[in-house]
Amino acid sequence: MPRKVMIWPVLALLVTACGPGTTPRPPATAEPATPATSAPPTSPGARRADDVDGDGRADLVVQIDLPREDRRYLSIVHGSPQGLDPRRRTLITSETFYPWLIDDGIRADLDGDGFGDVLAYGRPGGVESERRMGPHIFWGGPRGVAATAAPTPVPILVASDLGDYRAVAGDFDGDGAADVAMSSPPAPGGSDTNLAVLYGPFARDGAPRRRSVQPSPTGSEFWRMSVDRIGPGHATALVVYEPDDGEQTSGWLLTPGPGGPAKQGRRLNKGMSAAFGDFDGDGSRDVAVGDDGSRNDEPGYENEPSSVAETLTVYYGDGRTGTFRGTAGPAVAGDFDGDDRDDLAWGGGSRPILTFWGATGGLRKGGRFAATTGSRPLATGDYDGDGDDELALASGADDFRITVTDGRKTLTTLPSR
């Protein structure tokens, strides 16, 4: 069965209280957030790709899914000196934009103005709109993203009725400007999906500075990708996954370079969770791939081999690998303790969430995080601007909550009402 790829369903926290049969509307605070009272960084380079209002703190971008009403939203919860602040949020309703299958790698300063932007896949005009789905840009600014502003479509390379222009943002050539990588239908007469890369900075009409097209790194079609998050001092690698029907498949790691992503990739162990970081503090980027818990429900295909099931494989920049076992679920990375080595959380749902701490020799296993049953790692970011990352966990359905932690203990819980 195909995997539903979204950050989490029914984020009741991020909309006003709403029961079955009602239509949530943006609360009064869903208009673009006012600038923070503290002064923003003095130079664009000091700002973060995940900071859409330029106040020096990360903002959380999530997709809201209300399947009973066939409604989907994008919601941005802004950071504050106390962390994520549910009173300062921007809700982009499906009447403005209908998002679909939002992946990681959606935040980047695409026009180079110093404010983070949001790269979203979907279509303007709601679920009934006949407009083509594709990647669109919501522009950040001093007041964040405007809730009712029409997004800018990213120009596609080949006209097609297929909705397969999945896209992620990174800096694939290491020039400091954000780029967009997307799956692209083949030109007429072609047979495989191509990897198209649009290089920034982007103009406000969505036009890139330049573009390139290369063959699918998997040797066949693809639509799912994971990307290293944009940060100072490093280019971003890209993982392109083989097609799946709910099972775990292999990703192909494409290293970055002056010309963009490598043309030949390294095949990784099967696993649909991926998290990038510098886990051993040596200055080179590492990647961990693991079992995300999804399975193919066709008879005879429900199980994964022991080398894949509940397995996390870490590929270090110096060529070493490490293996951990014991859970499955989303994997997210960030520097939770501020020691300049990235840490990792993995697991969730019916399985435990395990924490791993960065160390000189690489990740070392911590323990189970005492999270609410059903919690899953959602994202990481420096939401309070103190210099280290916080971990956001999602839990619940009808009474949805986001718990913000430092990887060891709960810092705050954002209620759904």
C-alpha positions in Angstrom: 0.0 0.0 0.0 1.5 3.4 -0.9 2.9 5.4 2.0 1.1 8.6 3.0 3.9 11.1 3.2 3.0 14.1 5.3 4.4 15.5 8.4 1.4 14.4 10.5 -2.4 14.2 10.2 -4.9 16.4 12.0 -2.8 19.0 13.7 -5.6 20.3 16.0 -3.1 22.3 17.9 -2.5 24.6 14.9 -6.1 25.4 14.1 -8.9 26.6 16.3 -10.9 23.9 18.1 -13.1 22.1 15.5 -15.1 19.0 15.6 -16.5 16.8 12.9 -18.6 18.6 10.3 -17.1 22.0 11.0 -14.8 24.0 8.9 -11.8 25.5 10.7 -11.0 29.0 9.9 -7.8 31.0 10.6 -7.9 32.4 14.2 -7.2 36.0 14.7 -3.5 35.2 15.3 -3.3 33.4 12.0 -2.5 36.6 10.1 1.2 37.2 9.4 3.0 37.3 12.7 4.3 40.7 13.9 8.0 41.1 14.1 9.7 39.9 17.3 10.5 42.5 19.9 14.2 41.6 19.9 16.4 42.9 17.1 16.9 40.6 14.1 20.3 39.5 13.0 22.3 42.3 11.3 23.2 40.4 8.2 21.3 38.0 6.0 23.9 35.4 6.4 23.2 35.3 10.2 19.6 34.2 9.5 18.4 30.7 9.1 16.8 28.8 6.3 14.0 27.8 8.7 13.4 31.3 10.0 10.6 32.9 7.8 10.3 36.1 9.7 14.0 36.9 10.3 13.8 37.1 14.1 16.7 34.7 14.6 14.6 31.8 15.7 13.4 28.7 13.8 9.8 28.4 12.8 7.9 25.1 12.5 6.2 24.3 9.2 3.6 21.5 9.2 0.9 20.1 7.0 -2.6 19.8 8.5 -4.7 16.9 7.2 -8.5 16.7 7.9 -9.4 13.6 5.8 -13.0 13.5 6.9 -13.5 17.0 5.4 -11.0 16.5 2.6 -9.2 19.6 3.7 -5.5 20.3 4.0 -3.6 23.2 5.3 -0.1 24.6 5.8 0.6 26.0 9.3 3.6 27.9 10.4 4.2 28.2 14.2 6.7 30.9 15.0 9.6 30.7 17.4 9.9 33.0 20.4 12.3 33.5 23.4 10.2 30.8 25.1 10.2 28.5 22.1 7.3 27.6 19.8 4.4 30.0 20.4 1.0 28.7 19.4 -0.3 32.3 19.6 1.9 33.3 16.8 1.0 31.2 13.9 0.1 31.6 10.2 -2.5 29.3 8.8 -2.7 28.9 5.0 -6.0 27.4 4.2 -6.9 25.0 1.4 -8.8 27.9 -0.3 -5.5 29.6 -0.8 -3.4 26.4 -1.4 -4.1 22.7 -1.3 -0.9 21.0 -0.2 -0.2 17.4 -1.0 2.4 15.0 0.5 4.7 17.6 2.0 8.2 16.2 2.5 11.3 17.3 4.3 13.5 19.9 2.7 10.8 22.5 2.3 12.5 25.5 3.9 15.2 27.6 2.3 16.0 31.3 1.5 15.4 30.9 -2.2 15.7 34.5 -3.2 18.6 35.4 -1.0 16.9 38.2 0.9 17.8 36.8 4.3 14.3 35.4 5.1 13.4 31.7 4.9 10.9 30.7 2.3 8.6 27.6 2.2 8.7 25.2 -0.8 5.4 23.4 -0.9 3.9 20.9 -3.3 0.2 21.2 -4.3 -2.0 23.6 -6.2 -3.6 27.0 -5.5 -7.4 27.3 -5.3 -8.5 24.4 -3.1 -9.3 20.7 -3.6 -11.8 21.5 -6.5 -9.3 23.5 -8.4 -8.3 22.2 -11.9 -4.9 23.8 -11.8 -1.9 21.6 -12.1 -0.2 20.4 -9.0 3.5 21.2 -8.6 6.0 22.9 -6.4 5.3 26.5 -5.2 7.1 29.1 -3.2 5.7 31.0 -0.2 8.0 34.0 0.3 9.1 34.9 3.8 9.7 38.4 5.0 9.8 40.7 8.1 6.2 39.7 8.9 6.7 36.0 7.9 4.6 34.4 5.2 1.4 36.1 4.2 -1.6 33.8 4.9 -3.6 34.7 1.9 -0.9 35.5 -0.6 -0.9 33.4 -3.8 2.3 31.3 -3.9 4.7 31.5 -6.8 4.8 28.4 -9.0 8.3 26.9 -9.7 8.8 26.6 -13.4 8.7 23.0 -14.7 10.9 21.7 -17.4 8.6 19.3 -19.3 4.8 19.8 -19.7 3.0 16.8 -18.3 -0.4 15.9 -16.7 1.4 13.7 -14.2 1.6 15.1 -10.7 5.2 13.9 -10.1 7.1 17.1 -9.7 8.1 16.4 -6.1 10.7 18.9 -4.9 13.1 19.6 -2.1 15.4 22.5 -1.4 19.1 22.5 -0.7 22.5 24.0 -1.7 23.7 21.4 -4.1 26.6 23.3 -5.6 27.9 24.8 -2.4 27.7 28.4 -3.6 25.6 29.6 -0.6 22.4 30.1 -2.7 19.5 27.8 -2.2 18.6 25.4 -5.0 15.6 23.1 -5.8 15.8 19.5 -6.9 12.8 17.8 -8.4 11.6 14.7 -10.1 10.7 15.5 -13.7 8.9 13.5 -16.3 11.0 12.5 -19.3 11.1 14.5 -22.5 8.9 13.1 -25.3 10.3 9.7 -26.2 12.0 9.2 -22.9 11.3 6.4 -20.5 12.6 7.3 -17.0 12.1 10.1 -14.6 14.9 12.7 -14.6 16.4 14.6 -11.8 16.1 18.3 -12.5 18.0 20.9 -10.4 17.1 24.6 -10.5 19.9 26.7 -9.1 19.3 29.9 -7.1 19.0 32.5 -6.2 15.4 32.6 -7.6 13.7 35.6 -8.9 10.3 36.5 -7.4 8.6 35.1 -10.5 10.1 31.7 -9.6 12.8 31.7 -12.3 16.1 30.1 -11.3 19.6 31.4 -12.1 20.3 28.3 -14.1 19.1 24.7 -14.4 20.4 21.2 -15.2 18.8 17.8 -15.9 20.4 14.4 -15.3 19.2 10.8 -15.6 17.4 9.2 -12.7 20.0 8.0 -10.1 17.9 5.0 -9.4 17.8 3.8 -13.0 14.0 4.1 -13.0 11.2 6.5 -11.9 11.4 8.1 -8.5 9.4 10.6 -6.5 10.7 10.5 -2.9 13.8 12.4 -1.8 15.5 13.4 1.4 18.0 16.3 1.7 20.4 17.6 4.2 19.2 20.8 5.8 20.8 24.0 4.6 23.3 25.5 7.0 26.5 27.6 6.9 29.7 26.1 5.8 28.5 23.1 3.9 26.8 22.0 0.7 23.8 19.7 0.9 23.7 16.0 -0.2 20.6 14.4 -1.6 19.1 11.0 -1.2 16.8 9.8 -4.0 14.7 6.7 -3.3 13.8 3.8 -5.5 10.0 3.6 -6.1 8.0 1.9 -3.3 4.6 0.5 -2.6 4.8 0.9 1.1 7.9 -1.2 1.7 11.4 -0.1 2.6 13.5 0.7 -0.5 17.1 1.8 -1.1 18.1 5.4 -1.4 20.9 6.6 -3.6 23.2 9.2 -1.9 24.3 12.0 -4.3 27.1 14.0 -2.9 27.2 17.8 -3.7 29.9 19.5 -5.8 30.5 22.7 -7.8 28.5 21.3 -10.7 25.6 20.2 -8.5 24.6 16.7 -7.3 26.9 13.8 -8.4 25.7 12.0 -11.5 26.5 8.6 -9.9 25.1 7.8 -6.4 26.0 5.4 -3.6 23.3 2.9 -2.9 22.4 2.8 0.8 20.8 0.2 2.9 17.0 0.0 2.6 15.2 2.4 4.9 12.8 5.2 4.2 13.9 7.4 7.1 16.9 9.6 6.6 18.6 12.2 8.8 21.7 14.2 8.0 24.2 15.7 10.5 27.8 15.9 11.7 27.5 13.2 14.3 31.2 12.8 15.1 32.2 16.5 15.0 34.9 16.1 12.3 33.4 18.8 10.1 32.1 16.4 7.4 28.5 15.5 6.9 27.1 12.1 7.8 23.8 10.5 7.0 21.7 7.9 8.9 19.0 5.8 7.1 16.6 3.5 8.9 13.3 1.6 8.9 10.4 4.0 9.0 8.0 1.2 10.0 5.9 1.2 6.8 5.3 -2.1 5.1 3.8 -3.4 1.8 0.5 -5.0 2.6 0.4 -7.3 -0.4 0.4 -11.0 0.6 3.9 -12.3 0.8 5.5 -8.9 1.0 4.6 -7.8 4.5 8.0 -8.4 6.1 11.4 -6.9 5.8 14.7 -8.9 6.2 16.6 -8.6 9.4 19.2 -6.3 7.9 16.4 -3.8 7.3 13.7 -4.3 9.9 14.2 -2.0 12.9 17.7 -1.2 11.7 19.4 2.2 11.4 22.6 2.4 9.4 24.9 5.5 9.8 27.3 6.4 7.0 30.1 8.7 8.2 31.9 11.2 6.0 35.2 9.3 6.5 33.8 6.1 5.0 32.9 4.3 8.3 29.5 2.8 8.9 27.7 2.0 12.2 24.5 0.0 12.8 21.8 0.3 15.5 18.7 -1.7 16.0 15.6 -1.7 18.2 12.8 0.5 16.7 11.3 2.0 13.6 9.8 5.3 12.6 10.9 8.8 11.6 14.4 9.9 12.2 15.4 13.6 12.8 18.7 15.1 13.7 19.9 18.3 15.4 22.4 19.4 18.1 20.2 19.1 21.2 22.9 19.7 23.8 25.0 22.4 22.0 28.3 20.5 21.8 28.7 21.0 18.1 27.9 17.4 17.3 24.5 16.5 16.0 22.3 14.1 17.9 19.4 11.9 16.5 15.9 10.7 17.6 14.4 7.7 15.8 11.2 5.6 16.3 7.8 6.3 17.6 4.2 5.3 17.1 3.7 1.9 18.8 7.5 1.6 19.1 9.9 3.4 21.4 11.7 6.6 20.5 15.4 6.1 20.9 17.9 8.9 21.3 21.5 8.8 20.0 24.1 11.4 21.1 26.9 12.7 18.9 30.4 11.9 20.1 34.0 11.9 18.9 33.6 8.4 17.5 30.2 8.9 16.2 26.7 8.4 17.4 26.3 6.5 20.7 23.0 5.0 21.8 21.3 6.9 24.7 18.0 5.4 25.8 14.3 5.5 25.3 12.7 8.9 25.5 9.8 8.9 27.9 7.4 10.3 25.4 3.6 9.9 25.2 2.5 6.7 23.6 2.0 7.2 20.0 4.5 10.1 19.8 6.7 10.5 16.7 9.7 12.7 16.0 8.4 15.6 13.9 11.2 18.1 13.4 14.1 19.9 15.0 15.1 23.6 15.1 16.4 26.3 17.4 12.9 27.6 18.3 14.0 29.7 21.2 17.2 31.1 19.6 19.5 29.9 22.4 22.0 28.3 20.0 21.1 24.6 20.2 18.2 22.7 18.7 15.0 21.5 20.2 13.2 18.3 19.2 9.5 18.5 18.4 7.4 15.4 18.9 3.8 14.8 17.6 1.3 12.7 19.4 -2.4 12.1 19.5 -5.1 12.4 16.8 -8.4 13.9 18.1 -6.5 15.6 20.9 -3.3 16.3 19.0 -0.3 17.7 20.9 3.2 18.8 20.0 5.8 18.2 22.7 9.1 20.1 22.6 12.1 18.5 24.2 15.9 18.7 24.6 16.3 15.0 23.8 16.2 14.1 27.5 13.3 15.8 29.1 10.1 17.7 28.1 10.5 21.4 27.9 6.9 22.3 27.0 3.8 20.8 25.6 1.6 22.8 23.3 -2.1 21.9 23.9 -4.6 21.3 21.2 -7.1 23.8 22.7 
